[in-house]
Amino acid sequence: MWNLSFTPPTVIEARVLTRMPDALRCPVRSEWADANKPGHVVDCFLEGPAFDRSGNLYLTDIPHGRIFKITAAGNWHEVANTGGWPNGLAIHQDGTLWAADYRKGLLRIDPNTGDVEPILGHRNSESFKGINDLIFDRDGNCYFTDQGQTGMHNPTGCVYRLQTNGKLDQLLSNAPSPNGIALDTSGRFLFVAVTRGNAVWRGPLLPDGSISKVGVFRSFFGTSGPDGMAIDSENRLVVAHASLGGAFVMNARAEVTHFVRSPVGQTITNVAFRPGTSELILTDSEQGHVLIAELPSTGAMLYSHAEIKK
C-alpha cells in the first residue's frame, strides 16, 4: 500500500545532467569491487552528492578513493584522493568537505588544496566497521552511520553523533546495514536507511541527546534497499533505493506521494537538493551518471548554507 488514498504515486521522470567522462574512469580491478561487486571491473561508483555555497557539486568515487567537483558549467575536476573508500559527503560551514570513508573513518578535506585530514578513525581504540554516510544538524554536530558488512545475518551496524566538543555518542548498535541518514526540519527526529532490512527507521532525539522508541517508518522491497536520503522544506523524506531504479518521496506519515524514476541505471544510491531550489540530484552508481529532477518543494536548509553564527 503506497498511501491511504490507495492511489499510485505520481511518477517524476529524471533526466541525465552529466556523465563521468571516459577519461576519468578507471577500468581496473579494485579490492572494493572484489568484495561488493564480485566478478566485475567497476570503473566508477558515484556517491555522496553535496553542494557548496558557490553551487559546485561534489561527488565521491568509492572504489578509487576519489572526490570530484562538478562546476556549474558541467566540468569535472578531481579535488582529492583519500587513499580509501569515501562514500557520503557533507559540507561544513567553514567550507571543508567531511567524508565518511569506509577504510579511513571520518575525514576532513580542503577542496582548494586537496589536503585530507583524519577526524575520527575509531571509538575507544576499536576501529569502525566501515562508515557510510553523514549529516550535520543545525548546531554542527555530525551524525554518521557505521555500516560495514552488517545485515540481517549480523544486525550490529551503528549510528553515532560526534558533537562539536568532540564527544562521541553511540545512538544505535543493532541496525542491519545502516546507510543514509537524515534529520527532519525540526532536528528532533532521526531517519536511518537500513539497507539490508529494506526499511527506513525513525526515532525521536530526546533532550538529553539519546534516542528512544525507534521504529520502522517505511518498508520497501527489492534485492538491495534504501540508501541515501534528503529532506525537503515540507518534511517530505526522499529515499534513494539501490535496486529499484529511483527515489521514493514520502510525507510525514510515510505515505509515498511521488517516485522519481531513473532513465538509465537501476542503482540509485544517493540524493541531494540543489540548495534553495526544488531540483533533486541523484547518483546513478551503476553507469556513472548524475541525474536531475524537479520536485514539488524546495530542499530543507542545510547546515552548510545556514547563516553562520557569530
Secondary structure, DSSP 8 states (H G I E B T S, - for coil): ---TT----EEEE-EEEEE--GGG---S--HHHHHHSTT---S--EEEEEE-TTS-EEEEEGGGTEEEEE-TT--EEEEEE-SS-EEEEEE-TTS-EEEEETTTEEEEE-TTT--EEEEE-EETTEE-S-EEEEEE-TTS-EEEEE-TT-BTTB--EEEEEE-TTS-EEEEEEEESSEEEEEE-TTS-EEEEEEGGGTEEEEEEB-TTS-B---EEEEE--SSS-EEEEEEBTT--EEEEETTTTEEEEE-TT--EEEEEE-SS-S-EEEEEE-TTSSEEEEEETTTTEEEEEE-SS-B---GGGS----
